[in-house]
Amino acid sequence: MAHPMFRYDEKFGEAIFDYCRERLSLDPVPLDFGSAVDIAGNAIAGLITDSGTPPEEVLEVFRTHLAPAVVSIDSPGFLAFIPNAPTKNSLLFDMVVACSGLNGTSWLESSGVVEAENQALTFLAHSAGLPSGSGGAFVAGGSIGNLSALTVARDVGRARLGDPRAKVRIAISEDAHSSIGKALAILDVEPLEVATDDHRLTRAALEAALAGDPHSESVVAVVATAGTTNAGIVDDLEGLGSYCRAHDLWFHVDGAYGGAAMLSRTHGHLFEGLRHADSFIVDPHKWLFAPLDCCALLYRHPTVARKVLAQQAGYLDVLHETDDEDYDWNPSDFGIHLSRRARGLPFWFSLCTNGVENYRTAVQASLDLARWTAERIANSDHLELVRPVGLSIVLFRRRGWDAARYNEWSRDLLRRQIAFVTPTKWEGETVGRLALLHPDTTEQLIQEILDSMARD
């Protein structure tokens, strides 16, 4: 007889499936309220007991009290931070992954998972222009992807200098994502912060910084951003990448948000320099319409990454008993992780079933909407653009507003269930920011948001 925790309760299973069907059928997905609604203090009190609470009761507490207190990141009205807009097929297959208990740690355990995930990774590598043989793994998010890649960059740089403990540096932009600085701090690597040309890192700026640095030989890598999170700016990937190739520097590209725009027919040219990358990340859970949490981490030469990152232990030796790289492909060897869910499968399934062209048009929809939004702002009497649109991110200001007024406006939009829009800081000033990603976000919604700023 199975332990009571491992028996299937068919009645409760149907209740869960009903909830999931209801959620999946929402069109559009409502925003809900996040912290704008109070959770009753006693809503979850007493649920954890020695004997357990009936699952139907706990589900009802979740439905009634907890779910409304979470802003739906997959709503077309979620325009803050970086949204998440998973396809229905990716959500459904995420349920399959969860229900199947799929492990994605090693080839020995999970060759079926690895084979499928590698097909999706190969598609991304090919789209980025990386050579045949490039590969890697799906990791938990861009921060882990950056940390993993920069660990490899550090150790490869130390090996090139002939000292496994050498104090090396990595050149970054002052607009690099915060996870880059955190990763370097963890790795005890000092950044060489390079000034930018209007917030865009260029080859000329890098060359000037290195020429003026008396210890430039300690710089072993360069980090570029393919779409900054705050403003959508794409660094000079071609110039930086070709410089790194010529000077034997590791070239890492953080495309967590913006890398998906390499599929665009209007913006794809901005990403041609990705072909120079030694490592590259892009988050399918952002602009490639997969569920949280999923980052694709790619290496030009995966063997190099494996030598740095593969974990060694007696009980893990069985995972590394063959030198056949086509067989012995362990996702655990390519990131700062070991045990790992099959997080790339929902993206793979969605890509297979929806087709590449649907992905191209979905990405393009946000780029087109961003340009439309910019035109509306430029023609407004009370609004103005802070800077040109970067990919699908629009920075703008409401003349006469201070930080308090932006925050009040943001809270009011959420209370009225119009949209979730939060302000940002740009060069010290609080400004409005729209992060457009969901292909079902409409011009009518954007116009309503802009019109809401007409009131003083």
C-alpha positions as CSV (number, residue, x, y, z in Angstrom):
1,M,0.0,0.0,0.0
2,A,1.4,3.4,-1.0
3,H,2.2,5.9,1.6
4,P,-0.8,8.3,2.0
5,M,1.2,11.2,0.6
6,F,1.8,9.3,-2.7
7,R,-1.7,8.1,-3.4
8,Y,-3.6,9.8,-6.2
9,D,-6.8,11.5,-5.1
10,E,-8.9,11.5,-8.2
11,K,-11.5,13.9,-6.9
12,F,-8.9,16.5,-5.9
13,G,-7.0,15.8,-9.1
14,E,-10.1,16.9,-11.0
15,A,-10.4,20.0,-8.9
16,I,-6.8,20.9,-9.8
17,F,-7.4,20.2,-13.5
18,D,-10.5,22.3,-13.4
19,Y,-8.6,25.2,-11.8
20,C,-5.9,24.9,-14.5
21,R,-8.5,24.7,-17.3
22,E,-10.1,27.8,-15.9
23,R,-6.8,29.7,-15.7
24,L,-5.7,28.6,-19.2
25,S,-9.0,29.7,-20.7
26,L,-8.8,33.3,-19.4
27,D,-8.6,35.7,-22.4
28,P,-7.1,38.0,-21.6
29,V,-5.4,37.0,-18.4
30,P,-6.5,39.5,-15.7
31,L,-3.9,41.6,-13.8
32,D,-5.0,40.9,-10.3
33,F,-3.7,43.1,-7.5
34,G,-0.4,42.1,-6.0
35,S,0.3,44.1,-2.8
36,A,-2.5,46.5,-3.7
37,V,-4.9,44.1,-2.0
38,D,-4.6,43.1,1.6
39,I,-4.3,39.4,2.5
40,A,-6.5,38.7,5.5
41,G,-4.2,38.1,8.5
42,N,-5.9,34.8,9.3
43,A,-6.3,33.6,5.7
44,I,-3.6,30.9,6.0
45,A,-3.4,30.6,9.7
46,G,-3.6,27.1,11.0
47,L,-3.3,25.4,7.6
48,I,-0.1,23.5,8.6
49,T,-1.1,20.9,11.2
50,D,0.1,17.5,12.3
51,S,-2.7,15.7,10.4
52,G,-3.0,17.9,7.4
53,T,-5.7,20.1,6.0
54,P,-8.1,18.8,3.3
55,P,-6.6,19.8,0.0
56,E,-9.9,21.3,-1.3
57,E,-9.8,23.8,1.6
58,V,-6.2,24.8,0.9
59,L,-6.9,25.2,-2.8
60,E,-9.9,27.5,-1.9
61,V,-7.6,29.6,0.3
62,F,-5.2,29.9,-2.6
63,R,-7.9,30.8,-5.1
64,T,-9.7,33.3,-2.8
65,H,-6.9,34.9,-0.8
66,L,-3.5,34.3,-2.3
67,A,-3.9,34.3,-6.1
68,P,-5.5,37.8,-6.2
69,A,-2.5,39.1,-4.3
70,V,-0.1,38.1,-7.2
71,V,0.0,40.4,-10.2
72,S,-0.3,38.1,-13.3
73,I,3.0,38.5,-15.1
74,D,1.5,36.9,-18.2
75,S,-1.3,39.5,-18.5
76,P,-1.1,41.8,-21.6
77,G,-1.4,44.6,-19.1
78,F,1.8,43.7,-17.3
79,L,4.2,46.3,-18.7
80,A,6.6,46.7,-15.8
81,F,10.1,45.3,-15.2
82,I,10.3,42.6,-17.9
83,P,7.0,40.7,-18.5
84,N,6.5,37.0,-19.0
85,A,4.1,35.8,-21.7
86,P,4.2,32.0,-21.9
87,T,2.3,30.4,-24.7
88,K,-0.6,28.1,-23.9
89,N,1.3,25.1,-25.2
90,S,4.4,25.9,-23.1
91,L,2.2,26.2,-20.0
92,L,0.5,22.9,-20.8
93,F,3.8,21.1,-21.3
94,D,5.1,22.6,-18.1
95,M,2.3,20.7,-16.4
96,V,3.6,17.5,-18.2
97,V,7.1,18.2,-16.9
98,A,5.8,18.6,-13.4
99,C,3.5,15.7,-13.4
100,S,6.1,13.4,-14.9
101,G,8.7,14.3,-12.3
102,L,11.2,14.8,-15.1
103,N,14.8,15.3,-14.0
104,G,17.2,17.1,-16.4
105,T,20.5,16.7,-14.6
106,S,22.5,14.2,-16.7
107,W,22.5,12.2,-19.9
108,L,22.6,9.0,-17.9
109,E,19.3,9.8,-16.2
110,S,17.6,12.0,-18.7
111,S,18.8,11.5,-22.3
112,G,15.3,12.1,-23.6
113,V,15.1,15.5,-21.9
114,V,18.7,16.4,-23.0
115,E,18.1,15.4,-26.6
116,A,15.0,17.7,-26.9
117,E,16.5,20.6,-24.9
118,N,19.7,20.4,-27.1
119,Q,17.5,20.7,-30.2
120,A,16.1,24.0,-28.8
121,L,19.6,25.2,-27.8
122,T,20.9,24.4,-31.3
123,F,18.1,26.5,-32.8
124,L,19.1,29.5,-30.6
125,A,22.8,29.0,-31.3
126,H,22.1,28.9,-35.1
127,S,19.9,32.0,-34.8
128,A,22.7,33.8,-33.0
129,G,25.2,32.8,-35.7
130,L,27.3,30.7,-33.5
131,P,29.2,27.8,-35.1
132,S,28.2,24.2,-35.3
133,G,29.0,22.4,-32.0
134,S,28.0,25.3,-29.8
135,G,25.8,24.3,-26.9
136,G,25.1,24.5,-23.2
137,A,22.2,24.1,-20.9
138,F,19.0,25.7,-19.7
139,V,19.6,27.3,-16.2
140,A,17.3,29.0,-13.7
141,G,17.6,32.6,-15.0
142,G,19.9,35.2,-16.4
143,S,21.7,35.8,-13.2
144,I,22.8,32.2,-12.9
145,G,23.6,32.2,-16.7
146,N,25.8,35.2,-16.3
147,L,27.5,33.8,-13.2
148,S,28.2,30.5,-14.9
149,A,29.6,32.1,-18.1
150,L,31.8,34.6,-16.2
151,T,33.2,31.8,-14.0
152,V,34.4,30.1,-17.2
153,A,35.7,33.5,-18.6
154,R,37.7,34.0,-15.4
155,D,39.3,30.6,-15.4
156,V,40.1,30.6,-19.1
157,G,41.7,34.0,-18.6
158,R,43.8,32.8,-15.7
159,A,44.9,29.8,-17.8
160,R,45.9,32.2,-20.6
161,L,48.0,34.2,-18.1
162,G,49.6,31.0,-16.8
163,D,48.4,31.5,-13.2
164,P,45.3,29.7,-11.8
165,R,45.0,32.3,-9.1
166,A,45.8,35.4,-11.0
167,K,43.9,38.6,-10.2
168,V,42.1,39.2,-13.5
169,R,39.6,41.8,-14.5
170,I,36.6,41.9,-16.8
171,A,35.5,44.9,-18.8
172,I,31.8,45.9,-18.5
173,S,29.6,48.8,-19.3
174,E,28.3,51.1,-16.6
175,D,24.8,50.0,-18.0
176,A,25.4,46.3,-17.6
177,H,22.7,44.4,-15.7
178,S,23.1,44.3,-11.9
179,S,23.7,40.6,-12.0
180,I,27.0,41.2,-13.8
181,G,28.4,43.2,-11.0
182,K,27.1,40.7,-8.5
183,A,28.7,37.8,-10.4
184,L,32.1,39.6,-10.5
185,A,31.9,40.2,-6.7
186,I,31.1,36.6,-6.1
187,L,34.0,35.6,-8.3
188,D,36.4,38.1,-6.7
189,V,37.0,39.7,-10.1
190,E,37.4,43.4,-10.4
191,P,35.4,45.1,-13.1
192,L,36.9,47.6,-15.5
193,E,33.9,49.9,-16.0
194,V,34.0,51.4,-19.4
195,A,32.3,54.7,-20.2
196,T,29.6,54.5,-22.8
197,D,28.5,56.5,-25.8
198,D,25.0,57.5,-24.7
199,H,24.6,54.3,-22.6
200,R,25.9,52.1,-25.5
201,L,29.2,50.2,-25.1
202,T,31.3,50.5,-28.2
203,R,34.6,49.2,-29.5
204,A,36.0,52.7,-29.5
205,A,35.2,53.2,-25.9
206,L,36.7,49.8,-25.0
207,E,39.9,50.5,-26.9
208,A,40.2,53.9,-25.2
209,A,39.7,52.4,-21.7
210,L,42.3,49.7,-22.3
211,A,44.8,52.1,-23.9
212,G,44.5,54.4,-20.8
213,D,44.8,51.5,-18.3
214,P,48.4,50.7,-17.0
215,H,47.4,47.1,-16.2
216,S,45.3,46.3,-19.2
217,E,46.9,42.9,-19.5
218,S,44.8,41.8,-16.5
219,V,41.6,42.3,-18.5
220,V,40.7,38.8,-19.8
221,A,37.1,39.3,-20.9
222,V,34.5,41.7,-22.1
223,V,30.7,41.7,-21.3
224,A,28.3,43.3,-23.8
225,T,24.5,43.7,-23.4
226,A,22.1,42.7,-26.2
227,G,19.3,44.9,-25.0
228,T,19.7,46.6,-21.6
229,T,16.9,45.9,-19.2
230,N,16.1,49.5,-18.4
231,A,16.1,51.0,-21.9
232,G,16.6,48.2,-24.5
233,I,19.9,49.5,-25.8
234,V,22.0,47.0,-27.9
235,D,25.7,47.4,-27.5
236,D,28.2,47.4,-30.4
237,L,28.3,43.7,-30.6
238,E,30.1,43.5,-33.9
239,G,32.8,45.9,-32.9
240,L,33.3,44.5,-29.4
241,G,33.2,40.9,-30.7
242,S,35.7,41.4,-33.4
243,Y,38.0,43.2,-31.0
244,C,37.8,40.3,-28.6
245,R,38.5,37.8,-31.4
246,A,41.6,39.7,-32.5
247,H,42.9,40.1,-28.9
248,D,42.1,36.7,-27.4
249,L,39.6,38.0,-24.9
250,W,36.5,36.1,-23.8
251,F,33.4,37.8,-25.2
252,H,30.2,37.3,-23.2
253,V,26.9,38.7,-24.3
254,D,24.0,39.2,-21.9
255,G,20.9,39.0,-24.1
256,A,18.6,37.8,-21.3
257,Y,15.9,40.3,-22.3
258,G,16.7,41.6,-25.7
259,G,18.4,38.6,-27.4
260,A,15.1,37.3,-28.7
261,A,15.0,40.3,-31.1
262,M,17.7,38.5,-33.2
263,L,14.6,36.8,-34.7
264,S,13.2,40.2,-35.9
265,R,13.3,41.1,-39.6
266,T,13.6,44.8,-38.7
267,H,16.1,44.6,-35.8
268,G,18.0,41.4,-36.4
269,H,20.9,43.3,-37.9
270,L,21.7,44.7,-34.5
271,F,22.6,41.2,-33.3
272,E,24.9,40.0,-36.1
273,G,27.9,40.4,-33.8
274,L,26.6,37.6,-31.6
275,R,28.5,35.3,-33.9
276,H,31.7,36.3,-32.1
277,A,30.4,35.4,-28.7
278,D,32.2,32.8,-26.5
279,S,29.2,32.7,-24.3
280,F,25.7,34.1,-24.7
281,I,22.5,34.0,-22.7
282,V,18.9,34.6,-23.6
283,D,15.9,34.0,-21.4
284,P,13.0,32.1,-23.0
285,H,10.9,33.1,-20.0
286,K,11.1,36.7,-21.3
287,W,10.6,37.4,-25.0
288,L,10.6,33.8,-26.2
289,F,7.3,33.0,-24.4
290,A,8.2,30.2,-22.0
291,P,7.2,29.8,-18.4
292,L,9.4,31.0,-15.6
293,D,12.2,30.1,-14.9
294,C,14.3,29.4,-18.0
295,C,17.5,30.9,-19.3
296,A,19.4,29.4,-22.3
297,L,23.1,29.5,-21.7
298,L,25.3,28.8,-24.7
299,Y,29.0,28.4,-25.2
300,R,31.0,28.6,-28.4
301,H,33.2,25.7,-27.2
302,P,31.2,23.7,-24.6
303,T,34.1,21.5,-23.8
304,V,35.9,24.5,-22.3
305,A,33.0,25.3,-20.0
306,R,32.7,21.7,-19.0
307,K,36.3,21.6,-17.8
308,V,35.6,24.5,-15.5
309,L,32.1,23.8,-14.3
310,A,31.6,20.0,-14.1
311,Q,31.2,18.9,-10.5
312,Q,33.4,16.0,-9.4
313,A,32.5,13.5,-6.6
314,G,32.7,9.8,-6.2
315,Y,29.1,9.3,-6.7
316,L,29.2,11.5,-9.9
317,D,32.0,9.6,-11.6
318,V,29.5,7.5,-13.5
319,L,28.3,10.6,-15.3
320,H,31.8,11.2,-16.8
321,E,32.9,7.8,-17.7
322,T,32.9,8.4,-21.4
323,D,34.7,10.9,-23.6
324,D,32.0,10.8,-26.2
325,E,30.7,14.3,-26.1
326,D,27.6,13.4,-28.2
327,Y,26.7,10.9,-25.6
328,D,28.0,12.3,-22.3
329,W,26.1,15.6,-22.5
330,N,25.2,16.5,-18.9
331,P,23.4,19.9,-18.4
332,S,24.9,19.9,-14.9
333,D,28.3,20.4,-16.5
334,F,27.6,23.8,-18.0
335,G,26.2,25.9,-15.2
336,I,26.4,26.7,-11.5
337,H,23.9,23.9,-10.7
338,L,23.7,20.2,-10.3
339,S,20.1,18.9,-9.7
340,R,17.9,20.5,-12.3
341,R,14.3,20.3,-13.5
342,A,13.7,19.9,-17.3
343,R,13.1,23.6,-17.6
344,G,13.9,23.8,-21.3
345,L,11.2,21.4,-22.4
346,P,8.2,23.8,-22.3
347,F,10.1,26.1,-24.6
348,W,11.1,23.3,-26.9
349,F,7.5,22.0,-27.1
350,S,6.1,25.4,-27.8
351,L,8.7,26.1,-30.5
352,C,8.0,22.8,-32.1
353,T,4.3,23.1,-32.1
354,N,3.9,26.8,-32.9
355,G,6.7,27.1,-35.4
356,V,9.5,29.7,-35.9
357,E,7.4,32.0,-38.0
358,N,4.9,32.5,-35.2
359,Y,7.8,33.3,-32.8
360,R,9.1,35.9,-35.3
361,T,5.7,37.6,-35.6
362,A,5.2,37.6,-31.9
363,V,8.5,39.3,-31.2
364,Q,7.9,41.7,-34.0
365,A,4.5,42.7,-32.6
366,S,6.2,44.3,-29.5
367,L,8.8,46.1,-31.6
368,D,6.1,47.5,-33.8
369,L,4.0,48.5,-30.8
370,A,6.9,50.3,-29.2
371,R,7.4,52.4,-32.3
372,W,3.7,53.2,-32.5
373,T,3.8,54.2,-28.8
374,A,6.8,56.5,-29.4
375,E,4.9,58.2,-32.2
376,R,1.9,58.8,-29.9
377,I,4.1,60.2,-27.1
378,A,6.0,62.5,-29.6
379,N,2.7,63.9,-30.7
380,S,1.4,64.4,-27.2
381,D,0.9,67.8,-25.5
382,H,1.9,66.6,-22.0
383,L,4.3,63.7,-22.7
384,E,7.8,63.5,-24.2
385,L,10.2,60.7,-25.0
386,V,13.3,60.5,-22.7
387,R,15.3,58.8,-25.5
388,P,14.7,56.9,-28.7
389,V,12.9,53.6,-28.2
390,G,15.3,50.7,-27.5
391,L,13.8,47.5,-28.8
392,S,10.5,47.2,-27.1
393,I,11.1,49.5,-24.1
394,V,9.8,53.0,-24.1
395,L,11.1,55.7,-21.7
396,F,9.1,58.8,-21.4
397,R,8.2,61.6,-19.0
398,R,5.1,63.4,-18.0
399,R,6.0,67.1,-17.9
400,G,5.7,68.5,-14.4
401,W,5.5,65.1,-12.5
402,D,7.8,64.1,-9.7
403,A,8.5,60.6,-8.3
404,A,5.6,60.7,-5.9
405,R,3.2,61.5,-8.8
406,Y,4.5,58.7,-11.0
407,N,4.1,56.3,-8.1
408,E,0.6,57.5,-7.4
409,W,-0.3,57.0,-11.1
410,S,1.2,53.5,-11.1
411,R,-0.8,52.4,-8.1
412,D,-4.0,53.9,-9.5
413,L,-3.6,52.0,-12.8
414,L,-3.3,48.7,-10.9
415,R,-6.2,49.5,-8.5
416,R,-8.4,50.1,-11.5
417,Q,-7.0,46.9,-13.2
418,I,-5.9,48.8,-16.3
419,A,-2.3,47.9,-16.3
420,F,0.8,47.3,-14.2
421,V,3.2,50.0,-15.0
422,T,6.1,51.1,-12.7
423,P,8.4,54.1,-13.2
424,T,12.1,53.9,-13.4
425,K,15.2,56.1,-12.9
426,W,17.0,57.5,-15.9
427,E,20.1,59.6,-15.3
428,G,18.8,60.4,-11.8
429,E,15.3,61.4,-12.9
430,T,12.1,59.4,-12.2
431,V,10.4,58.7,-15.6
432,G,7.7,56.5,-17.1
433,R,8.7,53.2,-18.6
434,L,6.7,50.7,-20.7
435,A,8.2,47.2,-21.3
436,L,6.2,45.8,-24.2
437,L,6.5,42.1,-24.7
438,H,3.1,40.4,-24.8
439,P,1.9,40.2,-28.4
440,D,-1.7,40.7,-27.2
441,T,-1.0,44.1,-25.7
442,T,-3.1,46.4,-27.8
443,E,-2.8,49.9,-29.1
444,Q,-6.0,50.7,-27.3
445,L,-4.6,49.7,-23.9
446,I,-1.4,51.8,-24.5
447,Q,-3.6,54.8,-25.5
448,E,-5.6,54.4,-22.4
449,I,-2.5,54.4,-20.3
450,L,-1.1,57.5,-22.0
451,D,-4.4,59.3,-21.7
452,S,-4.5,58.6,-18.0
453,M,-1.5,60.9,-17.6
454,A,-3.3,63.9,-19.0
455,R,-4.8,64.6,-15.5
456,D,-2.6,66.7,-13.2
